Amino acid sequence: MTDCPGKLSWPELVGSSGAAAAAVIERENRNVHAIVLKDGTPTTRDFRCDRVWVWVNDYGVVIRTPIVR
């Protein structure tokens, strides 16, 4: 469990477009910035309450549940 404010997970966005998912995430939790990344892109492993990675495939479709990380 974290002490991060607002909604922390968006399983309902799997299968949607990455750009649309990012817009929904930022609208539903104004404390975060959603970052769309192609699957396999290297990232840092630090935890931040203000970041959500939106993992997409080659077609720009969300492939895993976006969560605050």
C-alpha positions in Angstrom: 0.0 0.0 0.0 1.2 3.5 -0.7 0.3 6.9 0.6 -0.1 8.3 -2.9 -3.3 10.4 -3.4 -6.1 9.5 -5.8 -6.7 6.6 -8.1 -3.6 4.4 -8.5 -4.5 1.7 -11.1 -6.5 1.6 -14.4 -7.1 -2.0 -15.4 -10.0 -0.9 -17.6 -7.6 0.8 -20.0 -5.9 -2.3 -21.2 -6.7 -2.7 -24.9 -7.3 1.0 -25.5 -5.1 3.5 -27.3 -2.1 4.7 -25.3 -2.8 8.4 -25.9 -6.4 8.0 -24.9 -5.4 6.1 -21.8 -3.0 8.8 -20.8 -5.7 11.4 -21.1 -8.1 9.4 -18.9 -5.4 8.7 -16.3 -4.5 12.4 -16.0 -8.1 13.4 -15.8 -8.9 10.9 -13.1 -5.9 11.6 -11.0 -4.6 15.2 -11.3 -1.5 14.3 -9.2 0.1 12.1 -11.9 1.7 12.5 -15.3 1.0 9.5 -17.6 3.9 8.6 -19.9 3.3 6.4 -22.9 6.1 4.0 -23.6 6.6 1.2 -26.1 7.0 -2.2 -24.5 10.6 -2.9 -23.8 11.7 0.7 -23.3 14.2 0.9 -20.4 13.0 2.9 -17.4 14.2 3.8 -13.9 13.1 1.6 -11.0 12.5 4.3 -8.5 9.0 4.8 -7.2 7.1 8.1 -7.6 3.6 9.0 -6.7 3.3 11.3 -9.7 4.2 8.9 -12.5 2.2 6.3 -14.4 3.8 4.4 -17.2 1.4 3.4 -20.0 2.9 0.4 -21.8 1.9 0.0 -25.4 2.6 -2.5 -28.2 3.7 -1.6 -31.7 0.2 -0.5 -32.6 -0.1 1.9 -29.7 -2.5 -0.3 -27.7 -2.1 -0.5 -23.9 -0.9 -4.0 -23.0 -0.7 -3.9 -19.2 -2.5 -2.3 -16.4 -1.2 1.3 -15.9 -0.4 1.9 -12.2 1.3 4.6 -10.2 5.1 3.7 -10.0 
